[in-house]
């Protein structure tokens, strides 16, 4: 356990009568945030809220972690009623402290399966009703009726929040006030208040949702400008993404836990069948995690090492993987040696440790790719099935061969002792395949660039969509040529992050350095922001020249990058042919 977390747990236990302490994480805008759930034994005359200052006191000199407090009886009732939130937060891997040694009997496979089915059904129904009002908001927006569009947006948020409350095990009641509904979930989803704060300049804009509802009941309208509506719409979309993402993450992680229960039950049955009738019954051996690398010899600050090990511990607690491998890393002043790149770029300054990991599992379930963060450590994680790795190694797949022979094993399950057949890579075929891929992609990028350069007049929406297409083609093609592997079903922004597995060239060029660059990059990475906003404005002569130059620079950059990757494969193919001839 992380030293700071252990210190916090010790302080909390000394000052409060706690039955359980859980530490879990949830996704927030493509990152992972931690949260505490404190199960408090009842104290006469005191509610959990009254004890909140004690928790803040314990965190006064450590990193502040959002927390939720619940009485023991209420916690048990929520678990019995099938609350998705409390079930996820209370999973055994999340437990840091238990005053009682009595195990919770509620986490059986049958109970978890029923909970998942019911939660998914209810939230899906809520989403369907909510999305109908979101579509209606677009319809009124097309008619320039911003007041009715805001009213539809209110209904969209109200239904979404009530569905979210139901998933959390909360009763939304009959209230139609979106601000009150948002406040009611602040303890379990504090990230929503970062989007819609209850005070400050943006609070007045948020209140327009409830004002639109009140006025609509009187068949009256509110005055709201297009700019204010677009800003409100963007914030609502962010809140929708957070709620949907949080529910989806809880479902998939509880599903993963259910898979572990099934695997444990199957293993126990198999062990029982092998035992002799008169043999003494032995307790099943726990799967031990072997620490193959603790980073003690790495040239990192101690805090980086602590956070990286804490991040790996979280992966182990959540997934119980067979093996965790590191392909590359970047940190302040240091970079690892990428197995996918022969020439190393000079060191860069940075403020965090970035790891590029592969997690091997018997059954990865819904997991494909995830960005994780603990303290100063972040990781881009690819999940692979063991059988997938075994099959591709036998077929001589370039990425899997490089990962297996040059990657660094960080953690491994004691029972995992693979003896996979590792076939040689056909570098000539890899070069020819990459060369053909780049030739086709280059032609597509050239056609798009020609369209931008020769257009009589450029509209901002068209220009952004074309630049986004250029970026998407370039990033995917570079990964295909340089790494030989593109993670499945991953957003373009995450693919750009994942490109660091082969070096920082792409990251250093594409990461925005100013606010206007951030806005442009956001529009390129999120085409729906262009589709659904009124951006039918022409660019000035100066702006047209800028975007034409940007398109030309982007094409030239990816030409240099991809041709370098193809040339490196050509060199490997030549070396392989030469070695084969000499042999």
Secondary structure by P-SEA (a helix, b strand, c coil): ccaaaaaaaaaaaacccccbbbbbccccccbbbbbbbbbcccccccccccaaaaaaaaaccccccccccccaaaaaaaaaaccaaaaaaaccccccccccccccccccaaaaaaaaaaaaaaaaaaaaaaaaaaaaaaaaaaacaaaaaaaaaaaaaaaaaaaaaaaacccccccccaaaaaaaacccccccccccccccccccccaaaaaaaaaaaacbbbbbcaaaaaaaaaaaaaaaaaaaaaaaaaaaaaaaaaaaaaaaaaaaaaaaaacccccccccccccccccccccccccccaaaaaaaaaaaaaaaacccccbbbbcccccccccccccccccccccccccbbbbbbbbbbccccccccccccccccccbbbbbbaaaaaaaaaaccaaaaaaaacccccccccccccccbbbbbaaaaaaaaaaaaaaaaaaaaaaaaaaaaacccccaaaaaaaaaaaaaaaaaaaaaaccccccccccaaaaaaacccccaaaaaacccccaaaaaaaaaaacaaaaacccccccccaaaaaaaaaaaaaaaaaaaaaaaaaaaaaaaaaaaaaaaaaac
